[in-house]
């Protein structure tokens, strides 16, 4: 098979051959990539710290989830005025997945005290935090030390 390449006013003919092995690889690699099952990283039993532009807002750990999708957890909630002060509070954590994409999941944490705080954590680095009746605040999170 000859391929014609136009370069300026000249016509260049080049032999264009593709071996059977190259064609097989060209077709096989995309099929293998598309048919493989995606594996998500498990963040169970990790300890996370989340902060805004000023400093840390909260620290929490994700318990191991088996068949039970809701569990009680404790959080270290820092004071907004003085970040060196904090309170330990309890919340209910729930592992959720999108109805569209079940390969990805996130965690929703609600305070045991009504309307104290609400957190949606998208592992490993993003969270939306709402305290009392204020708007949601974007937080940056990372795996921390206990």
Secondary structure, 3 states (H helix, E strand, C coil): CEEEEEECCEEEEEECCCCHHHHHHHHHHHHHHHHCCCCCCCCCCCEEEEECCCCEEEEEECCCCCCCCEEEEEEEEECCCCCCCEEEEEEEEEEEECCCCCCCEEEEEEECCCCCEEEEEECCCEEEEEECCCCCEEEEEEECCC
